[in-house]
């Protein structure tokens, strides 16, 4: 089996439109499609796509869905993106982690408490390629 690449990450939420709007406003995503079941597909210019949806039947607690840990995104300008979020009060107290090998991280949460992670590699590689 050969995996061709990354397609999207699904996020379950109680208010898909509000969460999609947050990613659009603060992280530069654009709306690709609003689905017939109330789900929203949004993506970055580099085609990192999220599907934001209502939890499935029987999913009583959105935060208890298994398998979700974080989304790792690679901003074009790491320092500028971090400064912009901190100025908006997002992750204001979170540290920027910079390793000796040039790898940088910045973790913050979206309005539903999902962890989002900015990554910067010394050689500018990223999972979006």
C-alpha positions in Angstrom: 0.0 0.0 0.0 1.3 3.5 -0.8 -0.1 6.5 1.0 -0.1 9.5 -1.4 -0.2 12.3 1.2 -2.3 14.2 3.7 -6.0 14.8 2.9 -7.6 16.5 5.9 -8.2 16.3 9.7 -11.7 16.1 11.0 -12.6 18.1 14.1 -15.8 17.5 16.0 -17.4 20.5 17.6 -20.7 21.7 18.9 -20.7 24.7 16.6 -19.0 24.0 13.3 -19.6 27.4 11.7 -18.2 29.3 14.7 -15.0 27.1 14.8 -14.5 27.3 11.0 -14.9 31.1 11.2 -12.2 31.2 14.0 -9.7 29.3 11.8 -10.5 31.6 8.9 -10.2 34.8 10.9 -7.1 33.9 13.0 -5.1 31.4 10.9 -5.8 32.4 7.3 -7.9 29.4 6.2 -10.4 29.8 3.5 -13.8 28.1 3.1 -13.7 25.4 0.5 -17.2 23.9 1.0 -20.0 23.9 3.4 -21.5 20.4 3.4 -25.2 19.5 3.5 -24.8 18.0 7.1 -23.5 21.2 8.6 -19.8 20.4 8.1 -17.3 22.9 6.8 -14.2 22.2 4.7 -11.5 24.9 5.1 -8.0 25.0 3.9 -4.7 26.9 3.8 -3.1 28.1 0.5 -0.9 25.1 0.7 -3.9 22.8 0.8 -3.9 21.7 4.4 -7.5 20.9 4.9 -9.7 20.6 8.0 -13.3 19.3 8.1 -15.1 20.8 11.0 -18.3 18.9 11.8 -20.8 18.0 14.5 -20.0 14.9 16.6 -21.5 11.7 15.4 -24.5 10.1 17.0 -23.5 8.7 20.4 -20.5 11.1 20.8 -21.8 12.6 24.0 -18.6 14.5 24.9 -16.8 16.1 22.0 -13.5 16.3 23.9 -13.6 12.5 24.6 -13.2 11.5 20.9 -10.2 9.2 20.6 -7.2 9.8 18.4 -7.2 13.6 18.3 -4.0 15.1 19.7 -3.1 18.3 17.7 -2.9 19.8 14.2 0.6 20.8 13.2 0.7 23.7 10.8 3.7 25.4 9.1 3.2 29.2 8.8 5.1 31.0 6.1 6.7 33.3 8.8 6.8 31.5 12.1 7.7 34.5 14.3 5.2 36.8 12.6 2.4 34.2 13.0 3.2 33.7 16.7 3.3 37.5 17.3 0.0 38.0 15.5 -1.8 35.3 17.6 -0.3 36.6 20.8 -1.4 40.1 19.9 -5.0 38.7 19.5 -4.7 37.1 23.0 -4.4 33.6 21.6 -1.7 31.6 23.3 -0.6 34.8 25.0 1.2 32.9 27.9 2.4 30.0 25.8 6.1 29.7 25.3 7.8 29.5 21.9 10.1 26.5 22.0 13.3 26.7 19.9 15.7 23.7 19.8 19.4 23.9 19.0 18.7 22.1 15.6 16.5 25.0 14.5 13.1 23.3 15.1 10.6 25.7 16.6 7.2 25.0 18.1 4.3 27.1 19.4 1.2 25.4 20.9 -2.1 27.1 21.5 -5.8 26.2 21.6 -8.7 27.0 19.4 -12.1 28.0 21.0 -13.1 24.3 21.6 -9.8 23.5 23.4 -8.3 21.6 20.5 -4.5 21.9 20.4 -2.9 23.6 17.4 0.8 23.5 16.9 2.9 25.8 14.7 6.1 24.2 13.5 9.2 25.6 11.8 12.0 23.4 10.6 15.6 24.7 10.1 15.4 23.5 6.5 11.9 24.8 5.9 10.5 21.3 5.4 7.0 20.7 6.6 4.3 18.1 6.3 2.5 20.3 3.9 5.0 19.3 1.1 
